[in-house]
Amino acid sequence: MLLPAAALVLGAAPIARLDVSVGHLRSAKGMLRVCLTADPANFPACVDDADAVTRSVPAGTHALRFDGLPLGQYAVAVIHDENGNAKLDTIAGIPREGFGFSRNPVIRFGAPRFAAARFAVTSDANQQQINMRYIF
């Protein structure tokens, strides 16, 4: 027996789109390493999060789109990997390359907690503006 298409759609989880814009880049050299996660335990690195969405795009890219996201709570972390070595370079734990987070939280010592960068994806079109920061 075939089910009508409407019945299939009713059981589907709501999905949404997130547009992320990245500003205040000091150069177009290297790559932007982006991590989108709903898992507080894996923020900001997304290393052990199988459901995280990670992207590496040229640093000249100022906008990213994430389609098909389930509704929920997320946080985004961005690293400006200027030398392209696929990591955030530091000196004594202080970043030498740019970094940014959703909601642009105040940075004191180390990365912010998930709660400080968390935002809700509640409808079809959501936006986050991330401003990059550089210490050196």
C-alpha positions in Angstrom: 0.0 0.0 0.0 1.4 3.4 -1.0 1.0 6.3 1.4 0.0 9.8 0.1 2.9 12.3 -0.1 1.2 14.4 2.6 1.5 11.6 5.1 5.2 11.2 4.5 5.8 14.9 5.0 3.8 15.1 8.2 6.3 12.6 9.9 9.3 14.5 8.7 11.3 16.6 11.2 11.2 20.4 10.5 14.3 21.6 8.8 15.8 25.1 8.4 18.5 27.1 6.7 21.3 29.1 8.4 23.2 31.8 6.7 26.5 32.8 8.4 28.4 35.9 7.4 32.0 36.4 8.4 33.4 40.0 8.8 36.5 41.8 9.9 38.9 39.4 8.2 42.4 41.0 8.1 43.3 39.2 4.8 42.1 36.8 2.2 45.0 34.5 2.7 44.5 30.9 3.8 41.3 29.2 4.8 38.3 29.7 7.1 37.7 26.5 9.2 34.1 26.5 10.3 32.4 24.3 12.9 28.6 24.2 13.4 27.5 22.1 16.3 24.5 21.4 18.6 26.7 19.5 21.1 28.0 21.6 24.0 30.6 19.0 24.9 32.2 19.3 21.4 32.3 23.1 21.1 34.3 24.8 19.7 36.4 22.1 18.1 33.7 19.6 16.9 36.3 16.8 17.0 34.2 14.0 18.4 30.8 15.3 17.1 29.6 13.0 14.3 26.6 15.4 13.8 28.7 18.6 13.5 28.9 20.3 10.2 32.4 21.4 9.3 33.6 23.4 6.3 36.9 24.7 5.0 36.5 27.5 2.6 38.9 30.1 1.1 39.3 33.1 3.4 37.9 35.3 0.7 34.5 33.7 1.4 32.4 36.0 3.5 29.1 34.0 3.5 28.2 30.4 4.1 24.9 28.6 4.0 23.9 25.5 5.9 20.8 23.9 4.6 18.7 21.1 6.0 19.3 21.7 9.7 16.9 20.3 12.3 15.4 23.0 14.5 17.4 23.4 17.7 20.2 25.1 19.6 23.5 25.6 17.8 26.9 27.4 18.0 29.4 28.3 15.4 33.2 28.6 15.7 35.4 30.0 12.9 39.2 30.0 12.6 41.1 32.1 10.1 43.8 29.6 9.2 46.0 32.1 7.4 48.9 29.7 6.7 46.7 26.8 5.7 48.1 24.2 8.1 44.6 23.1 9.2 44.9 24.3 12.9 44.8 27.4 15.0 48.4 28.5 15.6 49.1 29.7 19.2 52.0 31.1 21.3 51.7 30.1 24.9 48.1 29.3 24.3 47.3 32.7 22.8 45.9 32.5 19.2 48.2 33.9 16.5 45.4 33.6 13.9 41.9 34.9 13.8 38.9 33.4 15.5 35.2 34.2 15.9 32.0 32.7 17.4 28.3 33.0 16.8 26.7 35.8 18.8 30.2 37.4 19.1 30.6 36.8 22.9 33.1 38.6 25.0 36.4 36.7 25.0 38.4 36.6 28.3 40.7 33.6 28.7 40.1 30.8 26.2 37.2 30.0 24.0 33.7 30.9 25.2 31.4 28.2 26.5 28.7 26.8 24.2 26.0 28.8 26.1 27.7 32.1 25.3 27.7 31.3 21.5 24.4 29.4 21.4 21.5 30.6 19.2 18.2 29.0 18.3 17.3 27.8 14.8 13.6 28.2 15.0 12.4 28.9 11.4 13.3 28.4 7.8 15.7 31.4 7.5 18.2 32.1 10.3 21.3 34.4 10.2 24.4 34.8 12.3 27.1 37.6 11.8 30.5 36.5 13.1 33.2 39.2 13.5 36.7 37.8 13.5 39.2 38.8 16.2 43.0 38.9 16.1 45.3 39.2 19.1 48.6 39.4 17.2 
